[in-house]
Amino acid sequence: MMMLMIFVVTLGLGFLVHSIMRDVGFGPIANGIIVVVAVYLGLYVRYRYFWNAPGNEAAITVLFGGATPLVALYILGMFNLRFLQRK
């Protein structure tokens, strides 16, 4: 059941990101995988390398979980636009 939920969320996020990024993106499935991997990577970095402050732990976690996919998609989108879509 958990794997089905992860698959549906990944596919949904992929289509959402694909509709926003259009030609710069990598397609719905690849965008979804990038987002899910970036969220997990951001949360790993947050819990592994940043000290837990008692007052703002939730805010830092949400920031890392939300900002990491945005940064990853921006960097990969610019790479795609610059190097992979040459005409």
Secondary structure, DSSP 4 states (H G I P E B T S, - for coil): -HHHHHHHHHHHHHHHHHHHHGGGS--HHHHHHHHHHHHHHHHHHHHHHS---SSSHHHHHHHHHHHHHHHHHHHHHHHIIIIIS--
